[in-house]
Amino acid sequence: MGRKAKVLSEKIVDDEYIDKRLVGYYSTPDFISEYIKDRLIEIKGDGKELLDPCCGREEMVLPFLREDIKSDGIDLIRYKNEYSCNFLNTDFIKFYYDKINEGSNFNGLKYDYYILNPPYNCHEVEYIRKNKDILRHVFNDVGTSNMYSMFISAVIDLAKDGAVIGIITQDSFLSSKTYKKLRKKILEKCSIHEITMCPTDLFLKQGADVRTSILILQKGLDYQRNIKINNRCLSTKDFKNKLLDSDKQLYSLNEVILDSKKDNNEFIIECPSDIKELFNLPRVEDKFKCISGISTGNDKKYLSIEKIEPFVVPFYKNPGKDKFFTNKEIYLDRNFLDIEKIKPNFIVRNKEYLYKSGIICSSMGVQFTACVLPINSTFGVNSCIICDEEDKYWLLAYLNSNLVTYIVRGILIRSNMITSGYVSRIPVLNFSKEIKDELSSLGKVAYLYSKENKDINLFLEGINRIINKEAKLSSKSILYINEFKKELIRLT
């Protein structure tokens, strides 16, 4: 019997049989469980009953049991023989569906507290694939992109007014457009008490390189006060100290939501006010065409690293860490427009902009960079900005600045692929012609140096000085974005 089959068939499972990627289960560290318990009781001190809808081995439940709080736990898998809580071995999604359909007068379950570390499984997981139709019906308001978003949505629906909800979960919900509807539901149904980002090494010992956050909610809008916000620490050691720190970083709801018509109610964490104000400016999409290109459906078949017939059309997929110039050029089948006509998975977007020059932006990885897209080239699903020669180099300089790195990776999208939809929403400063000329000069020299594999740091320093001055950033904000850039991988 294979490993996955064991997970699905055994009622009681051992760690050696658990495929964590399949079941989405990662044990909550004890200090996190204690912290969430303390915060929930701090917010609602008279609570008597609790539900954990994905209780695993009861890591989050036990601190509440020690406070004599009656606790119920649910899990699809029975992880041990004996539970301290009242354990129900069932599918929480089915439990939720049955409860909300019991009658038209449903006003929430009896519980004062909900705690959850929901499974981190995307739409490709077997459970979602097999139950796609019913899940789409049940979660039509938030979608079915990930198990964690469905669990959070279900708990919000089940909670009575005033119930407090403590969550530790994958934090793609903070900014990814995929979870725009979940953010909308949170804002319409709950008061937010805390968003604390966890360090990237929190679950490394369990083999998970996952970015997570603690989210504390209360059902109902009447409980909204200033929100405790903590940005990501560099390590779990620093994180433990931060949680023990009695000094709370408090923000108004308005300060942590990016709520203009062009944005998607992203939750922004400790964003300096002078940077948040930049989102009132025009965006890239207001000045330039920001597009994605060709998806072949089979790169191995239609792309080649060698220029050899019929693979002769220059094609760019992702500049990666390259700035200003990239030599990551591969070659597309010259017959690509004919191939599209007969291959449904071969898609050529924005045909009218084929072969035009512009700026190609990175898509995968934590870095955000921009490089020249040469004329007569094509590109993949990564974003490209079509622009005239007179705008190319000042815009290239701006996009490679520390400020834009922070805007993209600290605000617009802290996880996932950087698509054209995110790049199009980058604010563009109102540069004078004189400043554009200065930036263009620096951008052109940086391009030439980068092409010859020479050090471009001096030019980047000059670009950052100009950008920071034009953006009217305080010295504190400049230091903040520079520190973010320096530890980009661990702080994103």
Disulfide bonds with the S-S distance in Angstrom:
none
